[in-house]
Amino acid sequence: MKDFFELKKHGTTVKREFVGGLTTFLTMAYIVFVNPDILSQTGMDKGALITATCLAAAIGTLIVALWVNAPMAMAPGMGLNAFFTYSLVLPHENVTWQMALGVVFISGVFFFLLTISKIRQKIIDAIPVSLRLAVGAGIGLFITFIGMKNMGLIVAHPATLVTLGKFTPPVILGLVGLIIILMLEVNKVRGSLLIGIVATYVLGLMFGEISLTGSLLSMPPSLAPIAFQLDIIGALQLSFVGAIFSFMFVDLFDSVGTIVACSYQADLVNEDGSIAKIDKMLEADATATLAGALLGTSTTTTYVESASGIADGARTGLSSLFIAMFFLGSLFFAPFIGSVPSFATAPALIVVGAFMFRLVKEIDIANFEVAVPAFLTIIMMPATYSISNGISIGFLAHIIMAIAGGKIRTINPILWIVGGLSLLNLFFGA
C-alpha cells in the first residue's frame, strides 16, 4: 500500500490516511440517510436506494483511490438529488423515475465526452463566474427550503402559497436537531450533520414519534427494484434537453470547484498553477455518474467534505480507499437508516443549504449587471421549485443585460448556445 499510493512521496502515513478518511466519511455520511429519503419520494424503493447510495459512493470513491490516487470522495450529490425528485419527477405526471435515471445517464455520457474531448474547459471559460457562484448559492437556498418543508416548519397556504407550520412534535424535534447541529458546527465538531441526525432519531424514539422493530443490522437490501431500470429511450425527448444540460452543468462546475479547492489544500497543484489530476478526477466523476444511474441513484459528484479529511492529514488515494470501505460497511445498517424519518434528516438539509449559500458573498452585488442575473438565478430556484428553471432564467437574464448594456460582442458564442438551451428548457418545462 505504501508503494502503490506513494505515501512517502506525499509525506504521509497509513495512520494519517486512515484518520483523514474517517473524518471525511463522518462529515459526508449524512448522504446515506438523506439521499434515500429524497429519492424515495418519487416512488423508488427506499431499501434499494440505501444500497444504491452506498454502492455508488463506494464505487466512485474507489475509482478515485485506485486510478487517480487522490484524497477525495464521491457520492450522490446534494442539490442534484433534489433536482431529480422535486424538479424532474414530482411536478410532472408523465415523467417517471425511470426516465429521470435515463436523463442522469445521458448527462453523464455528455459529461464524459466533454471531459475527454477537452471542450469542458471552453464551457467553463464561457460561463461568467458570477453565474457559477449564483447556481451554487441558489441550490443552497432551494435545499434549505426543501428541508424546512420536510420538517413541517413551512407548509402550503391557499392565499400566501407558504406559511409557518404548526409546532407539532416532529417539527419541535427537527428544530432541536437543527440546534444540535448548529452548536456542533460552531464548535467545529467533526461529523456534526451525522450526529445531529442520530440525536434527532434517538429523541424521536424517546418521545414515541419513531417506532423501531427488529434488528438494526441486516444483509443489504436488494437492488433489484431500481437497478438497471433506467429508461434511456424515454429520456430522449426534446423536453428533457434542459434537464440533461442542468444535471451536466451543475455536476461540472460543482466538481471543478471542489477538485480545485481540495487540490490546493492537499498540495496537488503544479508549479504553474495547474491541477495535475483534474482530467482524471473529472473522468472518474463522469464514470461514477454512469455507474450510479445504472444502480438506480441520481448524479454522483465529488464531495467538498473531502476537505475535512485533507485538513486531518489525508494526501493520497489510500484515504479514499478507507472511505469506500466505510460506505460498504454502511450497507449492513439499512434497517436503521431506512427507519430515519424526514424530520430527522431535514436539519441536515437546512445546514447544507446554508453552507452552499455562503457562495453569494463572492458575487459582485454592487454591479447591477452582475447582480440581476445572479439574483434571479438564486430566487427562481425555490420560487419555481426548480433548479433547472433558475439556471435557465439566470443565463437568459445575463444575455439580456449584456445586450441592454451594449456589450453584445462580449457574449461568448457558447453562451448563445446555452441561452438557446435555456429557452427550450423553459418552453417545454412550462
C-alpha positions in Angstrom: 0.0 0.0 0.0 2.8 2.4 0.8 4.4 2.0 -2.6 1.1 1.9 -4.6 -0.2 5.1 -3.0 3.2 6.7 -2.8 2.8 7.6 0.8 6.5 8.6 1.3 6.4 10.9 -1.7 3.4 12.7 -0.3 4.8 12.8 3.2 2.0 10.8 4.9 1.5 7.5 6.7 -1.2 4.8 6.8 -2.4 6.2 10.1 -2.8 9.7 8.8 -4.7 8.4 5.7 -7.0 6.3 7.9 -7.8 9.3 10.2 -8.3 11.6 7.2 -10.6 9.0 5.5 -12.6 8.5 8.7 -13.0 12.3 9.1 -14.3 12.7 5.5 -16.7 9.8 5.9 -18.1 11.2 9.1 -18.7 14.6 7.6 -20.5 13.2 4.5 -22.2 10.1 5.9 -25.4 12.1 6.2 -25.9 11.3 2.5 -26.6 7.7 3.3 -29.7 8.9 5.2 -30.7 11.9 3.1 -30.4 10.6 -0.4 -32.7 7.6 0.0 -35.2 9.9 1.9 -35.3 12.4 -1.0 -35.4 9.9 -3.9 -37.9 7.6 -2.3 -40.5 10.3 -2.7 -40.6 9.6 -6.4 -41.8 6.0 -5.7 -38.4 4.3 -5.7 -37.8 1.6 -3.1 -36.1 3.1 -0.1 -34.2 0.0 0.9 -32.9 -0.4 -2.6 -31.9 3.3 -2.6 -29.9 2.8 0.6 -27.9 0.1 -1.1 -27.6 2.1 -4.3 -26.4 5.2 -2.4 -23.7 3.3 -0.5 -22.5 1.3 -3.6 -22.4 4.5 -5.8 -20.4 6.3 -3.2 -18.1 3.3 -2.7 -17.6 2.7 -6.4 -16.9 6.4 -7.2 -14.5 6.8 -4.3 -12.7 3.5 -5.2 -12.1 4.9 -8.7 -10.6 8.0 -7.2 -8.5 5.9 -4.8 -7.1 3.3 -7.2 -7.0 5.2 -10.5 -6.5 8.8 -9.6 -4.7 8.4 -6.2 -6.3 11.5 -4.7 -7.8 12.0 -1.2 -11.3 12.8 -2.4 -14.6 11.1 -2.0 -17.7 10.8 -4.3 -21.4 10.2 -3.6 -24.8 11.1 -5.0 -24.8 14.9 -4.9 -26.9 17.1 -2.8 -28.9 19.5 -5.0 -28.8 17.1 -7.9 -30.9 14.6 -5.9 -33.3 17.4 -5.1 -33.5 18.4 -8.8 -34.2 14.7 -9.6 -37.1 14.5 -7.2 -38.6 18.0 -6.9 -38.0 19.4 -10.3 -38.0 16.5 -12.7 -40.3 13.8 -11.4 -42.8 15.1 -8.8 -44.1 18.2 -10.8 -44.8 16.2 -14.0 -47.2 13.2 -14.1 -45.8 11.9 -17.3 -42.2 11.8 -16.0 -41.2 8.6 -14.2 -38.2 8.0 -12.0 -37.0 5.5 -14.6 -37.0 8.3 -17.2 -35.2 10.6 -14.7 -32.5 8.0 -14.3 -32.2 7.9 -18.1 -31.7 11.7 -18.0 -28.9 11.3 -15.4 -27.2 8.6 -17.5 -27.3 10.7 -20.7 -26.0 13.7 -18.8 -23.2 11.5 -17.5 -22.3 10.4 -21.1 -22.2 14.1 -22.3 -20.1 15.0 -19.2 -17.7 12.2 -20.0 -17.4 13.2 -23.7 -16.9 16.8 -22.8 -14.1 15.9 -20.4 -12.1 13.6 -22.7 -12.6 16.0 -25.7 -11.2 19.0 -23.7 -14.4 21.0 -24.6 -15.1 21.2 -20.9 -12.6 24.0 -20.4 -14.2 26.1 -23.1 -17.6 25.8 -21.5 -16.1 26.7 -18.1 -14.5 29.8 -19.5 -17.7 30.8 -21.3 -19.9 30.9 -18.2 -19.4 34.0 -16.0 -18.1 33.3 -12.6 -21.0 35.2 -11.0 -23.5 32.8 -12.5 -21.5 29.8 -11.4 -21.5 31.1 -7.9 -25.2 32.0 -8.1 -26.1 28.5 -9.1 -24.4 27.1 -6.0 -26.0 29.6 -3.8 -29.4 29.1 -5.4 -29.2 25.4 -4.9 -28.3 26.0 -1.3 -31.4 28.2 -0.8 -33.6 25.6 -2.6 -32.2 22.7 -0.4 -32.9 24.7 2.8 -36.5 25.4 1.5 -37.0 21.6 1.0 -35.5 20.9 4.5 -38.0 23.3 6.1 -40.8 21.8 4.1 -39.9 18.2 5.0 -39.6 19.2 8.7 -43.1 20.8 8.6 -41.7 24.2 9.6 -43.2 25.7 6.4 -46.5 24.5 4.9 -48.7 25.3 1.9 -51.2 28.2 2.2 -54.0 29.0 -0.3 -53.6 32.7 0.0 -49.8 33.2 0.5 -48.6 30.0 -1.1 -46.5 29.2 2.0 -46.7 29.9 5.7 -45.3 28.9 9.1 -46.4 25.4 10.1 -47.8 24.3 13.4 -45.3 23.3 16.1 -46.1 19.6 16.2 -43.8 17.1 18.0 -42.0 16.2 14.8 -41.4 19.9 14.0 -40.1 20.6 17.5 -37.8 17.5 17.3 -36.5 18.7 14.0 -35.7 22.2 15.4 -33.9 20.6 18.3 -31.8 18.6 15.8 -31.1 21.8 13.9 -29.9 23.5 17.1 -27.7 20.5 18.0 -26.0 20.6 14.5 -25.5 24.4 14.7 -23.9 24.1 18.2 -21.6 21.4 17.0 -20.7 23.3 13.9 -19.9 26.5 15.9 -17.6 24.4 18.0 -16.1 22.7 14.9 -17.0 19.2 15.8 -16.4 16.7 13.0 -19.5 14.8 11.8 -21.9 17.3 13.1 -24.6 16.5 10.5 -24.4 12.8 11.2 -24.5 13.4 15.0 -27.5 15.7 14.5 -29.4 13.1 12.5 -28.7 10.4 15.0 -29.5 12.6 18.0 -32.9 13.6 16.4 -33.6 10.0 15.7 -32.9 9.0 19.3 -35.2 11.8 20.6 -37.9 10.6 18.2 -37.6 7.1 19.8 -37.8 8.5 23.3 -40.9 10.6 22.6 -42.7 7.9 20.7 -42.5 9.6 17.3 -40.4 6.8 15.8 -41.1 3.1 16.3 -38.3 0.6 15.6 -39.0 -3.0 15.3 -36.5 -5.7 14.6 -32.7 -5.6 14.4 -30.6 -2.5 13.4 -28.4 -4.8 11.3 -29.2 -6.9 8.3 -27.9 -8.0 5.0 -28.0 -5.2 2.4 -31.4 -4.7 0.8 -31.8 -5.9 -2.8 -31.0 -3.5 -5.6 -33.5 -5.3 -7.9 -36.4 -2.8 -7.6 -34.3 0.0 -9.1 -31.0 -1.3 -10.6 -30.8 -1.2 -14.4 -34.4 0.2 -14.5 -33.4 3.5 -16.3 -35.4 4.4 -19.3 -32.9 5.9 -21.7 -35.3 5.8 -24.7 -37.9 7.7 -22.7 -35.4 10.3 -21.7 -34.5 11.0 -25.4 -37.2 13.7 -25.7 -36.7 17.3 -26.6 -38.5 18.3 -23.4 -35.6 16.8 -21.4 -32.8 18.9 -23.1 -32.9 21.5 -20.3 -32.8 18.8 -17.6 -29.9 17.0 -19.2 -28.0 20.2 -19.5 -28.8 21.2 -15.9 -27.5 17.9 -14.5 -24.3 18.2 -16.6 -23.8 21.9 -15.8 -24.3 21.6 -12.0 -22.1 18.5 -11.8 -19.4 20.0 -14.0 -19.0 23.2 -12.0 -19.6 21.6 -8.6 -16.9 19.1 -9.4 -14.4 21.5 -10.8 -14.8 23.9 -7.9 -14.4 21.1 -5.3 -11.4 19.5 -7.1 -9.6 22.8 -7.4 -10.2 23.8 -3.8 -9.2 20.4 -2.4 -6.2 20.0 -4.6 -4.7 23.3 -3.3 -5.3 22.1 0.2 -3.7 18.7 -0.5 -0.7 20.2 -2.3 -1.7 18.6 -5.6 -1.1 21.7 -7.7 1.8 22.0 -10.1 4.2 24.9 -10.1 2.4 26.6 -13.0 -0.8 26.5 -11.0 -2.4 23.7 -13.0 -4.1 20.8 -11.3 -2.2 17.7 -12.2 -5.0 15.2 -11.9 -8.1 17.2 -12.7 -8.8 15.4 -16.0 -8.6 12.1 -14.3 -10.8 13.3 -11.5 -13.5 14.6 -13.8 -13.4 11.4 -15.9 -13.8 9.5 -12.6 -16.7 11.7 -11.7 -18.5 11.1 -15.0 -17.8 7.3 -14.8 -19.3 7.3 -11.3 -22.4 9.1 -12.5 -22.9 6.5 -15.2 -22.5 3.7 -12.6 -24.8 5.4 -10.2 -27.6 5.8 -12.8 -27.3 2.1 -13.6 -27.5 1.2 -9.9 -30.5 3.5 -9.5 -29.5 6.8 -8.0 -29.0 10.4 -9.1 -25.8 12.1 -10.2 -22.7 11.2 -8.3 -20.2 14.0 -7.7 -17.0 14.9 -5.9 -17.8 16.0 -2.3 -16.4 19.2 -0.8 -16.4 17.4 2.6 -13.2 15.8 1.3 -11.5 19.0 2.5 -12.2 18.0 6.2 -10.2 14.8 5.7 -7.4 16.6 3.9 -7.3 19.0 6.8 -6.8 16.0 9.1 -3.8 14.8 7.0 -5.2 12.8 4.0 -2.9 13.2 1.0 -3.4 10.1 -1.2 -5.9 7.7 -2.5 -5.4 5.4 0.5 -7.7 7.7 2.5 -10.3 7.3 -0.3 -9.9 3.5 -0.1 -10.8 3.7 3.6 -13.8 5.9 2.8 -15.1 3.4 0.3 -14.8 0.6 2.9 -16.8 2.7 5.4 -19.6 3.1 2.8 -19.6 -0.6 2.1 -19.9 -1.2 5.9 -22.9 1.1 6.0 -24.8 -1.3 3.8 -25.4 -3.6 6.8 -27.2 -0.8 8.8 -30.1 -0.5 6.3 -32.9 -1.2 8.8 -31.7 1.7 11.0 -31.1 4.0 8.0 -34.5 3.1 6.5 -36.3 4.0 9.7 -35.0 7.5 9.9 -37.9 9.9 9.2 -37.8 13.1 7.2 -37.9 15.4 10.3 -34.6 13.8 11.4 -32.8 14.4 8.1 -34.4 17.9 7.5 -32.0 19.7 9.8 -29.0 18.4 7.8 -30.6 19.7 4.6 -31.1 23.2 6.1 -27.5 23.4 7.3 -26.1 22.0 3.9 -28.1 24.7 2.2 -26.6 27.3 4.4 -23.1 26.1 3.6 -23.8 26.4 -0.1 -25.5 29.8 0.1 -22.2 31.2 1.5 -21.0 31.4 -2.1 -23.2 34.5 -2.5 -20.5 36.6 -0.7 -18.2 36.1 -3.7 -20.7 37.8 -6.2 -20.2 41.4 -7.0 -23.7 42.5 -5.9 -22.7 46.2 -6.3 -22.5 45.7 -10.0 -26.2 45.9 -11.3 -25.4 44.0 -14.5 -23.9 41.2 -12.4 -26.4 41.3 -9.5 -29.7 40.9 -11.5 -28.8 37.6 -13.3 -27.3 36.2 -10.1 -30.3 37.3 -8.0 -32.8 35.8 -10.5 -30.8 32.6 -10.6 -30.9 32.3 -6.9 -34.5 33.3 -6.2 -36.2 31.5 -9.0 -35.0 28.1 -7.8 -37.1 28.0 -4.6 -39.8 30.3 -6.2 -40.4 27.9 -9.1 -39.3 24.8 -7.1 -36.9 24.0 -9.9 -33.1 24.2 -10.2 -33.3 24.0 -13.9 -35.6 27.0 -14.2 -33.3 29.1 -12.0 -30.3 28.2 -14.2 -32.2 28.9 -17.4 -33.6 32.3 -16.2 -30.2 33.3 -14.9 -28.4 32.7 -18.2 -31.1 34.5 -20.2 -31.0 37.4 -17.8 -27.2 37.6 -18.3 -27.6 37.7 -22.1 -30.4 40.4 -21.9 -28.3 42.6 -19.5 -25.3 42.4 -21.8 -27.4 43.4 -24.8 -29.0 46.2 -22.9 -25.6 47.5 -21.8 -24.3 47.5 -25.4 -22.0 44.6 -24.7 -23.4 42.1 -27.1 -20.0 41.4 -28.6 -18.7 40.3 -25.2 -21.1 37.4 -25.1 -19.3 34.1 -25.8 -20.6 32.0 -28.7 -21.0 29.1 -26.3 -23.2 31.2 -24.1 -25.6 31.8 -27.0 -26.0 28.0 -27.3 -26.6 27.8 -23.6 -29.2 30.6 -23.9 -30.9 28.6 -26.6 -31.0 25.5 -24.4 -32.3 27.6 -21.6 -35.2 28.8 -23.8 -36.0 25.2 -24.8 -36.0 24.2 -21.1 -38.4 27.0 -20.0 -40.7 26.5 -23.0 -41.0 22.7 -22.8 -40.9 22.7 -19.0 -43.9 25.0 -18.9 
